[in-house]
Amino acid sequence: MKIEQIFTSCLAEMAYYIESNGEAVIIDPLRETAPYTERADNDNAKIKYIFLTHFHADFVSGHVDLAKKTGATIVYGPGATAEYELYNGSHGEIFNVGDITLEMLHTPGHTMESSSLLLRDENGKEQCLFSGDALFIGDVGRPDLAIKQGELTEEDLAKHLFNTLRNVIMPLPDDIIVYPNHGAGSACGKNMSKETYDTLGHQKEVNYALRADMTEDEFVKEVLTGLVAPPQYFPKNAGMNKGINMEIDDVVARGTKELSVDEFKSLVADGALILDTRHQTEFVKAHIPGSIFIGLAGGFAPWVGALIEDINQKIVLVTDFGKEEEAVTRLSRIGYDNSLGILPNAITAWSETGNKLASIDQVTPEELANLSGVNILDVRKESEYYSERVIDAINQPLDTINKTIAEMDKDKTYYVHCAGGYRSVIFNSIAKANGIHNLIDVAGGFGAMKNVPAFNMSEYACPTTML
């Protein structure tokens, strides 16, 4: 028996490959199919089942493409319906895979069709639980994503989750390993551990949601407290996972098409967004005017989903050499399938054809510390800002920029910083694309500013607003 956890850090997502005696299953696959078919080929195994623990909201799965390529059966929990052929498993149903079995456990709460899979080895011993988004390490799945107007409230889902945990998961043996679908950094929970698996017994000791003496009312209150609004692309991805989407191979082929400068400009004139995925230091030095920066080296896919509100937006790409397919693939993971091509060697090609380049002004923290009466704009999350900030800095979190950019004074000069320099460049690029040009980036962000004694820092301060 082989169990492999396939971790994708950008989405904090864990898919699973399980093989036994020539048969394999995939649990919660991402959009691309090669990672799974290649593993099965290497093991001379046939993929028998593709399990989706629920309709995912934070990424688009490749289950339909994978089923076409392998002949595997797509399996969901009770009540799931979609535009493609699937099999609805039932609570307690056994799926045979080689010499092992997987028992489906209906675990509603995060969503109503949510299910988990209990693996027993060739001797019938319970080994591990693939818990989807029902139970995380240190947390549980948020119960506010599958609300149905007039049918289900977040309180209803929280009560379902309470019963799932108490009556289905917690009675399982303490020594089984819990393998969840997400880890720290995912917006599907609020307190996930950086660990990607743990024993159920240890989780009963440390996970707030598994406290033995917790009442249902206490659970509902605790699990709903502190939830922030989910990213805007979540319901769009959930909808795509219920439908049949463009095949990933076709998405990549179209998105990596090499464009001439004239073709690139024509697509931009027709409404395509220029998305620059290089490192922020390169973008600061030179970029095509009007470009939006979201670098592959940071939280690329979640920031695309949070900031590019139209999931059908046409996109043309500027990437580092060799990163073209990665950029298109990572866009497709969250449903941004309208990449229309790449401008090869973009900065050189653009300038050599007589087009002007743009840049972002930048100062070091030491240079900023010698200035007086300046407007410092902190684009970190409110929680980061509350914890520690520069005195008199204004907080305008990056994820709110589409709503708050109209509040910015185009005649003021802003010195913009985040924690380390990635988010501030995203912020500056979006602001510049919207006609706000008096922006100066603070190199190294708050992490570098803390090392300059001239800055006065305040901890646990109330935020200063833009208004």
N, C-alpha and C positions, 0 to 999 in steps of 0.2 A: 504494500500500500504506500502511496505517495501523496502527501498533502503539501501544496505550495501556495503560500500567501504572496500575491502579486501586488505590491504597494506602489501607488502612483502619488508622489508627494504633492504635486501641484493641486490635486483635488482631495488629498488626504483620503484616498479611496483604496479599499482592499478588495480585489477579486481573488477567486480561489480556483486552483486546478487540482483535481483529485483523480488519481488513477489507481486501478486495482485489476490485475490479471487481464490486461488488454482492453479494459473499458475505462472511460474517463467521463467526468462531469465538469462543467464550468459553473461557478456561482458568481453572479453579478458582474458580467464582463463589461469592459469599456467598449468604445465604438469600434476600434480597430480589431481585426480578427486574427492577424498573424501571430500575436503572442500565444494564443491558445492552440491554433492548428499546428504551429511548429513544435510546441511541447508534446502534443499527442503524436505527431509524426516521429519525434525522437524516441518516444516510448513504444512505438508500433502499436498505438492504442486508437480505438474508435471513440469519438465523443458521442455519448449516448443521450445525455440530458444537458440542457442549459437551464439552470434555475435562476429565476429572478425573485429575490426575497420580497420585493414590492416594486411598484412603479416609481422609479428613481426620479427625483426632481433636480438634483444637482449635476447630473451628467446624462448624456444620451448613450444608451447601451447599444451594442452591436449584435444583439441576440438574433435579430431577423437575418442579417447577413450571415452570421455564424451558422445558423440552422440551415440556410440554403447551401452553404459550402460543405456541411458535414452530414446532413440528414438527421441531426439531433432533434429531439423533442423539446420545445420551449415549455417550461413548467412554472406556473404561478400558484399562489395560495388560493383559497376559496373566494369566489365572487369576482375574480379579475376578468375583465372583458377588454378586447382589443380588436384592431382591424385585421390582424393576422391569426393564423391558426395557433392555438395554444392548448395546453392541458391544465385543467384546474385540479390540483391535488387537494386532498382532504386531510383533516386533522387525524394524525395517527397512521396515515398511509405510508407503506414501506416501498422504497425504490431500491432495487438490487443493482449494484455496480460491481462487477467482478465478484470478489469474495467478501465484499463489505455491503452494508446497507445504510441508507439514509432515510430517517423517519421525518416526515413533514409534521411540524408543530404549528398550528395556526396561532399567530402572536399579534393580534390587532392592537392598535394604539397609535403608532406612528402613522400608519394607514390602515384601512380596514382589511385589505387583502394581505397584509404583512404576514410572512411566515418565516420560521426558522427551521434549520435542518440538523437533526441529531445523528451523528455518525457513530455506527457500531462497527468494530473490527471483525475479522474473520471468526473470532471466538464469541461474538455477540456482546462484547463489553463496550459500554458507552465511552467514547474517547473524546469527542469534542462537539461543540454546538456552533453552527454558523448562524449567528444571531441577527444578520441584516442590520436594520436600524432600530430593532426593538431594544437591544441592550448593547451599549458601548462599554469601553473600558473607562470607568470613572463617571459614566453618564448614561442617559437613555435617550431614545429618539424623541425629538420635539413633536408634540401632538397638535401643532397648529397648521401643518402644511396641507392636510387633506380635508379641510373644512368644506362642507357642502352647504351652501346657502339654503336655509329652511329645513335641512336634514340633520347635519352634524355640527356641533360646536367644538371648540378646542377643549372645553371641559368634558364633553362626551368622550372624546378621544383619549383624554388623560385618564378617565375612569376605566376605559377599555385597557389601557396600558398598565394601570395598577393591577387589574385582574390577571392580565397576561403574565406579569412578573411574579405575582404571588402564587398563582395556581398552575402555571405552565413551566416557567423557567426556574424559579427558586427551589422547587422540589427535586430538581435533577441532582445527581451526585456532585458533591463539592469538588471532586478532583478532575472533573472534565474541563477542557480548555475552551474558553469562549473566544471565538474568532468573529469580530464584528465587521461591518461593511465600511466603517469610517474611523478615523483617528483625529488627533488634535489638528485644528486648522479648518475642519469642516464646519459649515454653517448648519448641519443637520442636528447639532446638539450644542450645548453651551459650556460644558465643563469636561471635555474629553481629555483623557490622558495621552501623553506622548507614546505610551506603550501600545502595541498593536495586538496584543493578546494577553490573557491572564486566566487563572483558574476561577471557576465560579465561586468557590469558597472564599478566596481572597476578595473578590468583588463584593461579596456579602458583608465583608468587614469594612471596606473602604468606600464603596459607592453609595452616595447619599440616598439614592433612589431605592436601595435594597435594604434600608434599615428595618430590622425585624419588627419593631413595635410601631411602625408608621401606620397611621390610619389613612383611609382613602382621601379624606378631606385634606389632611396634611400633605399627602402626595400630590394631589391636584394643585395645591397652592405652591408647593416648592418647584414642581416641574414647569409651571407656567410663569413663575417669577423670573424676571431678568431676560426674557426672550426679546431679541431685537427683530425687526422686520426682516423676513427672508429676502435674499436677492431677487431682483425683478425677473430674472430668467428662469427661476425655479418652476413656476407653473407651465411655462412654455416647454421646458425639457420634459416635464411629466406628460404633457400632451403628446410630444414627439415619441415618447416611449410606448404610447398606446397605438401609434400609427406605423405606417411603412414609409421609411425615409429613403433618400437618395443613397445608393450604395457607397460605402466608404471609399472604395477604389476609384469611383468616378469623382467623388468630392476631391480627393487628393490629386487626381490627374488634372482636373480643371484648375484647381487652386495653385498648382505648381507650374502652370504654363508660363514660359518666359515671354515677357512683353518687351517691345521696343519702347523708347521714350514717348514716341507719338501715340502708340496704343495705350500706354499708361496714362498719358494726359487726357486722351479721349475718354477713357473710362472714368477718370476723376471728374471731368466736365459733365459726365452723364450721371453723377451722383455717387460714385464710389468713394469710400473712405480710405485714406492712406494710413495704414497701420504699420508702424515701425517697431520691429521686435528686437532690435540690436540692444547692446548694453547701454545703460543710461549715459555713461561717460561719452560714448560715441555720439549719441543723439544730441547731447549738450553741445558738442563741438560743431556738428554739422548735420542738418536734416533738410528734407524737402519741405518747403513752406506748406503749412496746413496739415502736416502729419500729426497723428496722435501716437504718442509713445506708450506702449505697454510691452515691456521686455520679457523675453522667454526666461531670463535668469531669475525672475521673481514669481509672484503668484499670478502667472499669466492668465490662465483660463478664468478663474474667479473674478479678476478685475475686468476682463473683457465683458463677462456676463453682467457685472454690476454697472459698467459705465457706458457700454454701447447698447442702448435700450431696444433698438430694433434688431431682433434676431435674424431678420432677413436682409439686413444691411449689406449692400455690395461692398466688398473689401478688395483693395490691392495691397500687396505686401512689399515691405522692405525688410530683408533679413540678412543675417550674416551668411556667408557662403557655406553651403552644406546643411543649413538649418531650414531650408525651404519646406521640406516634407513635414518636419516636426511642427513647424508653425501651423500649417494647414490641418494637420492631424489634431493638434491640441485645440484649435478652434472648433473642429467638428465634434470633439468630445462634449461640448456644451451646446451643440446645435447651430453654430454659426457656419453654415454650409455654402455661403455665397462668396467665397474667395474666388477671384477671377484671374489671378495671375501674380507673378513676381517680376519686379524690375531688377535684373541681374546687375551686380556691381553698381548699385543704385546711385550712390553719392557721386562717384566718378562719372557715370553715364549722364547724370543730370547736369552736372556742371560743364562737362565737355561739349554738350549740345547747346551751350549758351544760356542755360537757366541758372537763376540765382539760388543759392542755398541760404538757409536760416540757421541761427544758433540761439542758445540760451545764455544770458549773462549769468555769471556765477561768482560768488565770493566765498572766501574761507571763513570759518567761525572767528578767527583772529581779526580778520578785516572787518567783519560785522561788529565785533565788540568795540571797535574804535569809532563807530558811528553813533550819533545821538539822534533822538526823535524820529526813529524809523518805525515802519509798520512791519512787525514780524508776524507771519502767517503760519500757523502750525496746522498741518493737514493730517495729523495722526487721528486715530479714533478718539472719541470722547474719553473712554476709559484710560487710554494712555495719557491724555492731557490732564485728566483729573489726578492721576498718580503723581506726575511731576512735569513742570513746564517752566519756560522762561517767563519771568515777570512781565506783564503787559502784552504777552503774545496773544494773538487772536486765534481762536480755534474754528477751523472750517474743514471738517473731515472730508477726505477725498471722495468717499462714497456718496456724499451729498452734493457733489459739485453740479450735477445737472439741475438741481433745484435751487442752489444758492448762488450760482455764478452771476445771476442778474443783480445781486446785492453788491457786487464788487464795484468800486469806484475806479473807472478807467483812467482817471487823472492822478490817482495815487500810485506810489511805487511800493510794491510788496516784496519783502524778503521771505521766501517760502522754504519751509523745511518740513521733513517728516522724521522718521527715526534714523534712517541710514542713507537716504538719497534716492531711493527707487520711486516711492509714491509722490514725492515732490516734483519729480520730472514729469510724471504722468499728469499731475495737476497743472503744471506750467504749460504742457503741450496742449491740453484741452482749453485752457484759458486763452492761449495765443491763437488757437484755431477759431476762437469766438471773439477775436478782436481786442483782447486785453493783453497789452504788450509790456506794461511797466512792471515786469516780474523779474526778480533776481533769485536764483537758486542758491541755497546755502549748502555747500559741498560737505558731505559726510553727515548731514542732518543733526538731530538732537544728540546722537551718540558722540559726535565730535564736539558739539557745543558744550557738553557737560565737562569737557576737559579744559575749558577756558574759564579761569577764575573770574573774569570780568562780568560774566553773565550771572545775574541774580536768578536763582531757581526757587520755585515755590512748589511744595508738595500738598496734595489733596486740596487743591484750590478750586473754587467755582469757576466755570468757564466764562471767558469774555466772548460775547457774540459779535458778529459782523455788523449788526444794525446799530 
